[in-house]
Amino acid sequence: MTSFLQILIDAISLGSLYALVALGIGLLFGILRLINFAQGDFVTLGAYALLVPSTNVVAVVFIGGWPLVPLVLTICLIVVAIALLCDFAVFRNLRRANPTSLLIASFALSYVIQNLILMIHGARPKSVDLWSGLTKVIAIGGMRVPILQLVMVSVTVVLLIVLVLFLQKTKYGIQMRAASEDFAMARYLGIKADFVIGLAFGISGILAAVVALLVVAQAGIVSPIMGVNLVIFGFIATVIGGMGSLSGSVIGGMAVGMASTFMQAYLPPDARAFRDAFVFALVILFLLLRPSGIVKVKALQERV
């Protein structure tokens, strides 16, 4: 029983990361019908923002050595600024484009960002010691739980509560919900499209920055492609949960994280190297049975 609970905690912490990435993807898809595969590269940029730009093999920490609050705020501001810049430079000119064009643009943007990182920092992964105290283990009822896992789950819960309250209780949150329901009608009623979309990009940037800090604290390494797997699993989570549903994104993220962790624990040793293939097979099976995802949303409509 203790072993199962230990694995469950690992699954929830991994699912928390996937849920945060899925939220960033789902938020933009709900409003702009954009599947932003550059969301993973926003995570990567947030991680590299901790360092002094250099192609040296050894990382030189800059912002990563600051106290907690200034560090978190600065990384969030940097990633939000990058997300807004990407919207202004790329996606604002594609407001009336079809979803396929937006998807291709996000792929191209992702590739450009990855290569810019390679030019500035080089291709080699770099070690970063961020909040090493969080790797300490505490005993809970016979289980040994890293403090970082508790922090991941707590941060995810807090961000979810804040995001729900923002969407439900604030004027701008209500505008975002209206835009996600019927973007054309929201514009006719006077909601400023560029502002709402920019706000969505800003929130997705904050989520990406938080994920970047958690991943670096956990792995202790940054690399130019560190966000690729995250965005793939985050996208899978949004599909499973229901495209355009924020609650579905969270549920999907948790489901993917749990499936991945439990397969790693219970698959035969020779099959564990193919864990991701089994996870994707489960995703295909689930979508064959329920194509709309866990949470059904309003049918997608063309933007005008």
Contacts in CASP RR format, 6 or more apart in sequence:
PFRMAT RR
TARGET T0000
AUTHOR 0000-0000-0000
METHOD contacts of the structure
MODEL  1
MTSFLQILIDAISLGSLYALVALGIGLLFGILRLINFAQGDFVTLGAYAL
LVPSTNVVAVVFIGGWPLVPLVLTICLIVVAIALLCDFAVFRNLRRANPT
SLLIASFALSYVIQNLILMIHGARPKSVDLWSGLTKVIAIGGMRVPILQL
VMVSVTVVLLIVLVLFLQKTKYGIQMRAASEDFAMARYLGIKADFVIGLA
FGISGILAAVVALLVVAQAGIVSPIMGVNLVIFGFIATVIGGMGSLSGSV
IGGMAVGMASTFMQAYLPPDARAFRDAFVFALVILFLLLRPSGIVKVKAL
QERV
2 141 0 8 1.000
2 142 0 8 1.000
2 143 0 8 1.000
5 143 0 8 1.000
6 143 0 8 1.000
6 144 0 8 1.000
6 145 0 8 1.000
7 261 0 8 1.000
7 262 0 8 1.000
7 265 0 8 1.000
8 258 0 8 1.000
9 143 0 8 1.000
9 145 0 8 1.000
9 149 0 8 1.000
10 149 0 8 1.000
10 261 0 8 1.000
11 257 0 8 1.000
11 258 0 8 1.000
11 260 0 8 1.000
11 261 0 8 1.000
11 262 0 8 1.000
12 149 0 8 1.000
12 153 0 8 1.000
12 254 0 8 1.000
12 258 0 8 1.000
13 148 0 8 1.000
13 149 0 8 1.000
13 152 0 8 1.000
13 153 0 8 1.000
14 257 0 8 1.000
14 258 0 8 1.000
14 260 0 8 1.000
14 261 0 8 1.000
15 253 0 8 1.000
15 254 0 8 1.000
15 256 0 8 1.000
15 257 0 8 1.000
15 258 0 8 1.000
16 152 0 8 1.000
16 153 0 8 1.000
16 155 0 8 1.000
16 156 0 8 1.000
16 254 0 8 1.000
17 152 0 8 1.000
17 156 0 8 1.000
17 211 0 8 1.000
17 214 0 8 1.000
17 215 0 8 1.000
17 230 0 8 1.000
18 230 0 8 1.000
18 233 0 8 1.000
18 234 0 8 1.000
18 237 0 8 1.000
18 252 0 8 1.000
18 253 0 8 1.000
18 254 0 8 1.000
18 256 0 8 1.000
18 257 0 8 1.000
19 156 0 8 1.000
19 160 0 8 1.000
19 237 0 8 1.000
19 249 0 8 1.000
19 250 0 8 1.000
19 252 0 8 1.000
19 253 0 8 1.000
19 254 0 8 1.000
20 156 0 8 1.000
20 159 0 8 1.000
20 207 0 8 1.000
20 210 0 8 1.000
20 211 0 8 1.000
21 39 0 8 1.000
21 40 0 8 1.000
21 43 0 8 1.000
21 207 0 8 1.000
21 208 0 8 1.000
21 211 0 8 1.000
21 230 0 8 1.000
21 231 0 8 1.000
21 233 0 8 1.000
21 234 0 8 1.000
21 237 0 8 1.000
22 234 0 8 1.000
22 235 0 8 1.000
22 237 0 8 1.000
22 238 0 8 1.000
22 249 0 8 1.000
22 250 0 8 1.000
22 252 0 8 1.000
22 253 0 8 1.000
23 159 0 8 1.000
23 160 0 8 1.000
23 163 0 8 1.000
23 204 0 8 1.000
23 207 0 8 1.000
23 246 0 8 1.000
23 249 0 8 1.000
23 250 0 8 1.000
24 36 0 8 1.000
24 39 0 8 1.000
24 203 0 8 1.000
24 204 0 8 1.000
24 205 0 8 1.000
24 207 0 8 1.000
24 208 0 8 1.000
24 249 0 8 1.000
25 35 0 8 1.000
25 36 0 8 1.000
25 39 0 8 1.000
25 204 0 8 1.000
25 231 0 8 1.000
25 234 0 8 1.000
25 235 0 8 1.000
25 238 0 8 1.000
25 249 0 8 1.000
26 238 0 8 1.000
26 243 0 8 1.000
26 244 0 8 1.000
26 245 0 8 1.000
26 246 0 8 1.000
26 249 0 8 1.000
27 200 0 8 1.000
27 203 0 8 1.000
27 204 0 8 1.000
27 207 0 8 1.000
27 246 0 8 1.000
28 34 0 8 1.000
28 35 0 8 1.000
28 36 0 8 1.000
28 39 0 8 1.000
28 200 0 8 1.000
28 201 0 8 1.000
28 204 0 8 1.000
29 35 0 8 1.000
29 36 0 8 1.000
29 238 0 8 1.000
29 243 0 8 1.000
29 244 0 8 1.000
30 180 0 8 1.000
30 243 0 8 1.000
30 244 0 8 1.000
31 176 0 8 1.000
31 179 0 8 1.000
31 180 0 8 1.000
31 183 0 8 1.000
31 196 0 8 1.000
31 197 0 8 1.000
31 200 0 8 1.000
32 91 0 8 1.000
32 95 0 8 1.000
32 102 0 8 1.000
32 197 0 8 1.000
32 200 0 8 1.000
32 303 0 8 1.000
33 99 0 8 1.000
33 102 0 8 1.000
33 300 0 8 1.000
33 303 0 8 1.000
34 91 0 8 1.000
34 99 0 8 1.000
34 102 0 8 1.000
34 103 0 8 1.000
34 106 0 8 1.000
35 99 0 8 1.000
35 102 0 8 1.000
35 103 0 8 1.000
35 106 0 8 1.000
35 235 0 8 1.000
36 106 0 8 1.000
36 204 0 8 1.000
37 103 0 8 1.000
37 106 0 8 1.000
37 107 0 8 1.000
37 110 0 8 1.000
37 231 0 8 1.000
37 235 0 8 1.000
38 86 0 8 1.000
38 106 0 8 1.000
38 109 0 8 1.000
38 110 0 8 1.000
38 113 0 8 1.000
39 204 0 8 1.000
39 208 0 8 1.000
39 231 0 8 1.000
40 110 0 8 1.000
40 208 0 8 1.000
40 227 0 8 1.000
40 228 0 8 1.000
40 230 0 8 1.000
40 231 0 8 1.000
41 109 0 8 1.000
41 110 0 8 1.000
41 113 0 8 1.000
41 114 0 8 1.000
41 117 0 8 1.000
41 227 0 8 1.000
41 231 0 8 1.000
42 79 0 8 1.000
42 82 0 8 1.000
42 83 0 8 1.000
42 204 0 8 1.000
42 205 0 8 1.000
42 208 0 8 1.000
42 209 0 8 1.000
42 212 0 8 1.000
43 208 0 8 1.000
43 209 0 8 1.000
43 211 0 8 1.000
43 212 0 8 1.000
43 215 0 8 1.000
43 226 0 8 1.000
43 227 0 8 1.000
43 230 0 8 1.000
43 231 0 8 1.000
44 113 0 8 1.000
44 114 0 8 1.000
44 117 0 8 1.000
44 212 0 8 1.000
44 222 0 8 1.000
44 223 0 8 1.000
44 224 0 8 1.000
44 225 0 8 1.000
44 226 0 8 1.000
44 227 0 8 1.000
45 78 0 8 1.000
45 79 0 8 1.000
45 82 0 8 1.000
45 113 0 8 1.000
45 117 0 8 1.000
45 208 0 8 1.000
45 212 0 8 1.000
46 75 0 8 1.000
46 78 0 8 1.000
46 79 0 8 1.000
46 208 0 8 1.000
46 209 0 8 1.000
46 212 0 8 1.000
46 213 0 8 1.000
47 128 0 8 1.000
47 212 0 8 1.000
47 213 0 8 1.000
47 215 0 8 1.000
47 216 0 8 1.000
47 222 0 8 1.000
47 226 0 8 1.000
48 117 0 8 1.000
48 120 0 8 1.000
48 121 0 8 1.000
48 222 0 8 1.000
49 63 0 8 1.000
49 74 0 8 1.000
49 75 0 8 1.000
49 78 0 8 1.000
49 79 0 8 1.000
49 212 0 8 1.000
50 61 0 8 1.000
50 62 0 8 1.000
50 63 0 8 1.000
50 64 0 8 1.000
50 65 0 8 1.000
50 71 0 8 1.000
50 75 0 8 1.000
50 128 0 8 1.000
50 130 0 8 1.000
50 216 0 8 1.000
50 222 0 8 1.000
51 59 0 8 1.000
51 60 0 8 1.000
51 61 0 8 1.000
51 62 0 8 1.000
51 63 0 8 1.000
51 64 0 8 1.000
51 121 0 8 1.000
51 126 0 8 1.000
51 128 0 8 1.000
51 222 0 8 1.000
52 60 0 8 1.000
52 61 0 8 1.000
52 62 0 8 1.000
53 120 0 8 1.000
53 121 0 8 1.000
54 60 0 8 1.000
54 121 0 8 1.000
55 120 0 8 1.000
55 121 0 8 1.000
55 122 0 8 1.000
57 124 0 8 1.000
57 126 0 8 1.000
58 126 0 8 1.000
59 126 0 8 1.000
59 127 0 8 1.000
59 128 0 8 1.000
59 222 0 8 1.000
61 128 0 8 1.000
61 129 0 8 1.000
63 71 0 8 1.000
63 74 0 8 1.000
63 75 0 8 1.000
64 71 0 8 1.000
64 128 0 8 1.000
64 130 0 8 1.000
65 71 0 8 1.000
66 74 0 8 1.000
68 131 0 8 1.000
71 213 0 8 1.000
72 209 0 8 1.000
72 213 0 8 1.000
75 209 0 8 1.000
75 212 0 8 1.000
75 213 0 8 1.000
76 205 0 8 1.000
76 206 0 8 1.000
76 209 0 8 1.000
76 210 0 8 1.000
78 209 0 8 1.000
79 205 0 8 1.000
79 206 0 8 1.000
79 208 0 8 1.000
79 209 0 8 1.000
79 212 0 8 1.000
80 201 0 8 1.000
80 202 0 8 1.000
80 205 0 8 1.000
80 206 0 8 1.000
80 209 0 8 1.000
82 205 0 8 1.000
83 201 0 8 1.000
83 202 0 8 1.000
83 204 0 8 1.000
83 205 0 8 1.000
83 208 0 8 1.000
84 198 0 8 1.000
84 201 0 8 1.000
84 202 0 8 1.000
86 109 0 8 1.000
86 201 0 8 1.000
87 197 0 8 1.000
87 198 0 8 1.000
87 201 0 8 1.000
90 105 0 8 1.000
90 109 0 8 1.000
91 102 0 8 1.000
91 105 0 8 1.000
91 197 0 8 1.000
91 201 0 8 1.000
92 194 0 8 1.000
92 197 0 8 1.000
94 101 0 8 1.000
94 102 0 8 1.000
94 105 0 8 1.000
95 193 0 8 1.000
95 197 0 8 1.000
95 303 0 8 1.000
96 303 0 8 1.000
96 304 0 8 1.000
97 105 0 8 1.000
110 231 0 8 1.000
114 224 0 8 1.000
114 225 0 8 1.000
117 224 0 8 1.000
118 224 0 8 1.000
121 224 0 8 1.000
122 224 0 8 1.000
123 224 0 8 1.000
124 223 0 8 1.000
125 221 0 8 1.000
125 222 0 8 1.000
125 223 0 8 1.000
126 221 0 8 1.000
126 222 0 8 1.000
126 223 0 8 1.000
127 220 0 8 1.000
127 221 0 8 1.000
128 216 0 8 1.000
128 220 0 8 1.000
128 221 0 8 1.000
128 222 0 8 1.000
129 220 0 8 1.000
130 213 0 8 1.000
130 216 0 8 1.000
130 217 0 8 1.000
130 220 0 8 1.000
131 148 0 8 1.000
131 217 0 8 1.000
133 147 0 8 1.000
134 146 0 8 1.000
134 147 0 8 1.000
134 148 0 8 1.000
134 151 0 8 1.000
134 217 0 8 1.000
135 146 0 8 1.000
135 147 0 8 1.000
135 148 0 8 1.000
135 217 0 8 1.000
136 146 0 8 1.000
136 147 0 8 1.000
137 144 0 8 1.000
137 145 0 8 1.000
137 146 0 8 1.000
137 147 0 8 1.000
138 144 0 8 1.000
138 145 0 8 1.000
138 146 0 8 1.000
138 147 0 8 1.000
139 145 0 8 1.000
148 214 0 8 1.000
148 217 0 8 1.000
148 218 0 8 1.000
151 214 0 8 1.000
152 214 0 8 1.000
152 218 0 8 1.000
155 210 0 8 1.000
155 214 0 8 1.000
159 207 0 8 1.000
159 210 0 8 1.000
160 250 0 8 1.000
163 203 0 8 1.000
163 246 0 8 1.000
166 172 0 8 1.000
166 173 0 8 1.000
167 173 0 8 1.000
167 174 0 8 1.000
167 176 0 8 1.000
167 177 0 8 1.000
167 246 0 8 1.000
168 174 0 8 1.000
172 196 0 8 1.000
172 199 0 8 1.000
173 199 0 8 1.000
175 186 0 8 1.000
175 191 0 8 1.000
175 196 0 8 1.000
176 196 0 8 1.000
176 199 0 8 1.000
176 200 0 8 1.000
178 185 0 8 1.000
178 186 0 8 1.000
178 189 0 8 1.000
178 191 0 8 1.000
179 186 0 8 1.000
179 191 0 8 1.000
179 193 0 8 1.000
179 196 0 8 1.000
179 197 0 8 1.000
180 244 0 8 1.000
181 298 0 8 1.000
182 301 0 8 1.000
183 193 0 8 1.000
183 301 0 8 1.000
183 303 0 8 1.000
184 301 0 8 1.000
184 303 0 8 1.000
184 304 0 8 1.000
186 193 0 8 1.000
186 196 0 8 1.000
187 193 0 8 1.000
211 230 0 8 1.000
215 226 0 8 1.000
215 230 0 8 1.000
216 222 0 8 1.000
219 226 0 8 1.000
233 253 0 8 1.000
233 256 0 8 1.000
233 257 0 8 1.000
233 260 0 8 1.000
234 249 0 8 1.000
234 253 0 8 1.000
234 256 0 8 1.000
236 256 0 8 1.000
236 280 0 8 1.000
236 283 0 8 1.000
237 249 0 8 1.000
237 252 0 8 1.000
237 253 0 8 1.000
237 255 0 8 1.000
237 256 0 8 1.000
238 244 0 8 1.000
238 248 0 8 1.000
238 249 0 8 1.000
238 252 0 8 1.000
239 283 0 8 1.000
239 287 0 8 1.000
239 293 0 8 1.000
240 251 0 8 1.000
240 252 0 8 1.000
240 253 0 8 1.000
240 255 0 8 1.000
240 256 0 8 1.000
240 283 0 8 1.000
240 286 0 8 1.000
240 287 0 8 1.000
240 293 0 8 1.000
240 294 0 8 1.000
241 248 0 8 1.000
241 249 0 8 1.000
241 251 0 8 1.000
241 252 0 8 1.000
241 253 0 8 1.000
241 255 0 8 1.000
241 293 0 8 1.000
241 294 0 8 1.000
241 295 0 8 1.000
242 248 0 8 1.000
242 249 0 8 1.000
242 252 0 8 1.000
242 292 0 8 1.000
242 293 0 8 1.000
242 294 0 8 1.000
242 295 0 8 1.000
242 296 0 8 1.000
242 297 0 8 1.000
243 293 0 8 1.000
243 297 0 8 1.000
243 300 0 8 1.000
244 297 0 8 1.000
245 295 0 8 1.000
245 297 0 8 1.000
247 295 0 8 1.000
248 293 0 8 1.000
248 294 0 8 1.000
248 295 0 8 1.000
251 294 0 8 1.000
251 295 0 8 1.000
252 294 0 8 1.000
255 294 0 8 1.000
256 279 0 8 1.000
256 283 0 8 1.000
259 279 0 8 1.000
259 282 0 8 1.000
260 275 0 8 1.000
260 276 0 8 1.000
260 279 0 8 1.000
263 272 0 8 1.000
263 275 0 8 1.000
263 278 0 8 1.000
263 279 0 8 1.000
264 272 0 8 1.000
264 275 0 8 1.000
267 275 0 8 1.000
267 278 0 8 1.000
271 278 0 8 1.000
286 293 0 8 1.000
287 293 0 8 1.000
END
